[in-house]
Amino acid sequence: MAVILLTGASSGIGYEAALKLSSQGHKVYAGARRLDKMAALAEKGVVTLPLDVTDEASIRAFVASVMEKEGRIDVLINNAGFGYFGAIENVPLEEARRQMEVNLFGLAAMTKEVLPILRAQHGGRIVNVSSVAGRSVLLYGGWYHVSKYSVEAFSDALRIEMKPFGVKVVMIEPGGIKTNWGFIAARLLEESSRGTAYEKNALNEAYWLNKGYSGNFLSSPKVVARAISCAVNRRWPCARYAVGLGAFSLLFLHAVLPTCLWDGFARLLGKLPRRG
């Protein structure tokens, strides 16, 4: 049984990962800003605690509470994050900073709090939920892509640094996953684009994001939870797990297409007209 810390557990990927890991016999401590959204997890044996990854005092209290009860931490899963979509010109810098605070610096703060514990134990794992958006760029996702590219670089650097201490670092790179992420990204894209030079294409893209995330063809968050389970349980986990709809094909196209062709592909959603 491993003692696991999991951020962003109130819905979607984090929620499903908490359920799966707990069902395997692990002791899961799940954190999110709102405890009420994790009530069902608590009923399943997951320990739920308040956690705001942008607040260092909250992070310290979360980790200290686990150490007081367990005396050790085996795995940290950094899952908290969100997507603020909009043209680079349109997204207010304070919102861009908030995107980075949650997706990168919150992840970094959690990691820095746990690293001394893992080093002292001469082992452990850090699993960072990144995205295929950390290795490819699509239209109007600029600041989100910046945050996820940063998570990729952070994780690569950390993996190299932690090798001598027996700490494994794994990235999870979801593709199209059916969560509320797409609806939030679409709403923010609409809000940041109305009345601007980008409005027409941005509203087209927001429309198709809403359509896509309302349908049934995206992958279930359980697919990502299974990949997280592999990262936690396998003796020799992969450095990266790309999972979910379109993950492999998107990364393949980004690797093989000339830049000019990729750029055309990346603009596709903004060019598709809305129906009705």
Wavefront OBJ file of the C-alpha trace (Angstrom):
o trace
v 0.000 0.000 0.000
v 1.309 3.418 -0.996
v 0.510 6.732 0.661
v -0.596 8.978 -2.198
v -1.192 12.735 -2.344
v -3.481 13.840 -5.183
v -4.358 17.423 -6.135
v -7.362 18.616 -8.129
v -9.514 15.696 -6.991
v -12.956 17.328 -6.986
v -13.913 16.265 -10.532
v -12.827 14.667 -13.794
v -9.428 13.027 -13.973
v -8.482 13.631 -10.344
v -11.775 12.249 -9.056
v -11.502 9.055 -11.119
v -7.839 8.589 -10.213
v -8.644 8.883 -6.503
v -11.367 6.242 -6.807
v -9.179 3.840 -8.775
v -6.113 4.106 -6.559
v -8.181 3.792 -3.381
v -9.884 0.680 -4.778
v -6.432 -0.856 -5.245
v -5.738 -0.549 -1.521
v -3.642 2.605 -1.559
v -4.136 5.293 1.084
v -5.203 8.293 -0.984
v -5.223 11.824 0.398
v -7.176 13.935 -2.077
v -7.057 17.715 -2.069
v -9.198 20.416 -3.641
v -10.475 23.856 -2.705
v -14.026 22.624 -2.034
v -14.496 19.665 0.274
v -18.186 19.345 -0.602
v -17.300 18.326 -4.157
v -15.292 15.400 -2.770
v -18.007 14.038 -0.479
v -18.524 10.945 -2.636
v -14.781 10.222 -2.481
v -14.840 10.384 1.315
v -17.660 7.826 1.326
v -15.389 5.478 -0.675
v -12.538 5.679 1.835
v -10.511 8.490 0.256
v -9.254 11.010 2.799
v -10.310 14.459 1.589
v -8.581 17.628 2.718
v -8.849 21.290 1.694
v -6.066 22.368 -0.643
v -5.365 25.459 -2.726
v -2.211 24.901 -4.769
v -1.755 28.669 -5.204
v -1.495 29.121 -1.413
v 1.781 27.917 0.104
v 0.301 27.852 3.620
v -2.463 25.554 2.359
v 0.132 23.292 0.734
v 2.220 23.092 3.902
v -0.837 22.268 5.996
v -1.923 19.569 3.539
v 1.475 17.839 3.496
v 1.964 18.218 7.249
v -1.418 16.624 7.923
v -0.492 13.570 5.847
v 2.919 13.244 7.488
v 1.381 13.502 10.952
v -1.008 10.634 10.172
v 1.209 8.406 8.032
v 4.840 9.331 8.691
v 5.649 8.968 5.017
v 4.607 9.921 1.489
v 5.181 7.551 -1.407
v 3.545 9.302 -4.371
v 2.597 12.860 -5.292
v 0.140 13.259 -8.176
v -0.025 16.852 -9.411
v -3.332 17.025 -11.243
v -4.805 20.464 -10.438
v -5.141 22.705 -13.490
v -7.467 24.550 -15.845
v -7.487 26.023 -19.354
v -7.834 29.749 -20.065
v -8.330 30.114 -23.805
v -8.088 33.327 -25.814
v -5.783 35.125 -28.216
v -2.467 36.177 -26.677
v -3.455 39.806 -27.232
v -6.825 39.412 -25.537
v -6.078 37.422 -22.385
v -5.383 39.849 -19.513
v -1.925 39.339 -18.092
v -3.386 38.817 -14.623
v -5.338 35.861 -16.037
v -2.233 34.576 -17.803
v -0.384 34.751 -14.487
v -3.231 32.912 -12.746
v -3.006 30.188 -15.407
v 0.691 29.811 -14.671
v 0.139 29.978 -10.893
v -2.241 27.021 -10.960
v -0.805 24.874 -13.743
v 2.919 25.402 -13.121
v 3.824 27.212 -9.914
v 1.199 25.405 -7.842
v 2.579 22.120 -9.155
v 6.108 23.316 -8.387
v 5.179 24.396 -4.860
v 3.587 21.011 -4.104
v 6.648 19.268 -5.496
v 9.114 21.363 -3.505
v 7.203 20.631 -0.289
v 7.287 16.868 -0.866
v 10.785 16.437 -2.365
v 12.738 16.536 0.938
v 10.505 13.759 2.270
v 11.016 11.566 -0.799
v 14.772 12.152 -0.809
v 15.017 11.231 2.872
v 13.134 8.017 2.097
v 15.471 7.305 -0.855
v 12.506 6.724 -3.150
v 9.054 7.688 -4.281
v 7.203 8.960 -7.311
v 5.976 12.246 -8.674
v 3.283 12.038 -11.353
v 2.562 15.275 -13.184
v -0.605 15.504 -15.261
v 0.469 17.505 -18.290
v -1.297 17.326 -21.676
v -0.680 16.802 -25.366
v -1.038 20.606 -25.219
v 2.435 20.540 -23.669
v 3.899 19.230 -26.920
v 1.738 20.874 -29.584
v -0.081 24.193 -30.011
v -3.598 24.818 -31.295
v -5.447 28.053 -32.029
v -6.206 30.400 -29.105
v -4.736 28.074 -26.495
v -1.597 30.176 -26.142
v -1.319 30.691 -22.393
v -2.624 27.204 -21.632
v 0.010 25.731 -23.952
v 2.688 27.894 -22.329
v 1.718 26.476 -18.929
v 1.721 22.864 -20.137
v 4.964 23.193 -22.128
v 6.425 24.504 -18.875
v 5.149 21.455 -16.987
v 6.892 19.248 -19.555
v 10.219 21.056 -19.145
v 9.846 21.144 -15.348
v 9.160 17.402 -15.257
v 12.065 16.550 -17.572
v 14.441 18.600 -15.429
v 13.092 17.065 -12.232
v 13.391 13.516 -13.586
v 17.076 14.071 -14.347
v 17.745 15.660 -10.950
v 15.920 13.003 -8.957
v 17.508 9.940 -10.578
v 20.349 9.720 -7.991
v 17.812 9.798 -5.150
v 15.618 6.985 -6.455
v 12.639 9.266 -7.115
v 10.821 8.528 -10.369
v 9.093 11.349 -12.277
v 6.298 10.517 -14.725
v 4.197 12.684 -17.040
v 0.615 11.914 -18.044
v -0.364 13.544 -21.359
v -4.132 13.351 -21.939
v -5.707 14.049 -25.301
v -9.449 14.620 -25.696
v -11.025 13.701 -22.348
v -14.698 14.186 -21.521
v -14.605 16.550 -18.558
v -15.800 20.083 -17.861
v -12.418 21.395 -19.004
v -13.651 22.017 -22.550
v -16.744 23.948 -21.444
v -14.641 26.200 -19.210
v -12.098 26.795 -21.978
v -14.898 27.606 -24.458
v -16.593 30.035 -22.077
v -13.358 31.869 -21.367
v -12.538 31.972 -25.084
v -15.911 33.604 -25.806
v -15.493 36.107 -22.971
v -11.988 37.147 -23.989
v -12.789 37.454 -27.703
v -16.105 39.297 -28.034
v -15.726 42.690 -29.695
v -12.133 41.990 -30.763
v -10.414 41.353 -34.085
v -10.401 37.631 -33.231
v -14.111 37.311 -32.484
v -15.346 35.400 -35.560
v -12.804 32.582 -35.492
v -12.766 32.457 -31.681
v -16.530 32.033 -31.473
v -16.351 29.320 -34.125
v -13.758 27.468 -32.064
v -15.739 27.944 -28.834
v -18.810 26.540 -30.579
v -16.950 23.404 -31.687
v -15.345 22.968 -28.273
v -18.800 22.981 -26.707
v -20.109 20.569 -29.347
v -17.168 18.220 -28.895
v -17.336 18.136 -25.122
v -21.113 17.644 -25.242
v -20.788 14.533 -27.410
v -19.876 10.972 -26.574
v -16.760 10.419 -28.658
v -14.189 11.861 -26.240
v -12.338 9.454 -23.960
v -13.512 8.866 -20.405
v -11.430 10.255 -17.516
v -11.116 6.609 -16.456
v -8.654 6.148 -19.343
v -6.357 8.704 -17.739
v -6.920 7.187 -14.303
v -5.646 3.864 -15.678
v -2.496 5.560 -16.964
v -1.968 7.199 -13.569
v -2.396 3.758 -11.998
v 0.368 2.428 -14.242
v 2.616 5.328 -13.244
v 2.002 4.531 -9.568
v 2.087 0.736 -9.610
v 4.564 -0.363 -12.256
v 8.053 -1.078 -11.047
v 9.536 0.713 -14.057
v 6.972 3.248 -15.305
v 7.395 5.080 -18.596
v 8.543 8.685 -18.487
v 5.412 9.682 -20.446
v 1.947 8.238 -20.980
v 0.005 9.822 -23.849
v -3.617 8.674 -23.502
v -7.104 9.508 -24.714
v -8.705 10.483 -27.997
v -6.279 11.901 -30.525
v -3.249 11.901 -28.249
v -0.967 9.729 -30.386
v -2.172 11.073 -33.730
v -1.818 14.691 -32.624
v 1.720 14.166 -31.359
v 2.624 12.218 -34.500
v 1.309 14.951 -36.800
v 3.113 17.626 -34.819
v 6.354 15.668 -35.154
v 6.166 14.958 -38.892
v 4.329 17.897 -40.463
v 6.299 20.910 -41.698
v 5.563 23.964 -39.579
v 3.454 25.659 -42.247
v 1.193 22.601 -42.544
v 0.876 22.209 -38.794
v -0.070 25.870 -38.468
v -2.869 25.362 -40.981
v -4.100 22.322 -39.073
v -3.925 24.234 -35.784
v -6.228 26.948 -37.159
v -8.833 24.448 -38.348
v -11.388 24.819 -35.533
v -11.489 28.565 -36.052
v -12.320 28.128 -39.721
v -15.127 25.618 -39.362
v -18.475 27.488 -39.565
v -21.026 27.077 -36.830
v -24.193 25.111 -37.581
v -27.620 26.651 -37.195
l 1 2 3 4 5 6 7 8 9 10 11 12 13 14 15 16 17 18 19 20 21 22 23 24 25 26 27 28 29 30 31 32 33 34 35 36 37 38 39 40 41 42 43 44 45 46 47 48 49 50 51 52 53 54 55 56 57 58 59 60 61 62 63 64 65 66 67 68 69 70 71 72 73 74 75 76 77 78 79 80 81 82 83 84 85 86 87 88 89 90 91 92 93 94 95 96 97 98 99 100 101 102 103 104 105 106 107 108 109 110 111 112 113 114 115 116 117 118 119 120 121 122 123 124 125 126 127 128 129 130 131 132 133 134 135 136 137 138 139 140 141 142 143 144 145 146 147 148 149 150 151 152 153 154 155 156 157 158 159 160 161 162 163 164 165 166 167 168 169 170 171 172 173 174 175 176 177 178 179 180 181 182 183 184 185 186 187 188 189 190 191 192 193 194 195 196 197 198 199 200 201 202 203 204 205 206 207 208 209 210 211 212 213 214 215 216 217 218 219 220 221 222 223 224 225 226 227 228 229 230 231 232 233 234 235 236 237 238 239 240 241 242 243 244 245 246 247 248 249 250 251 252 253 254 255 256 257 258 259 260 261 262 263 264 265 266 267 268 269 270 271 272 273 274 275 276
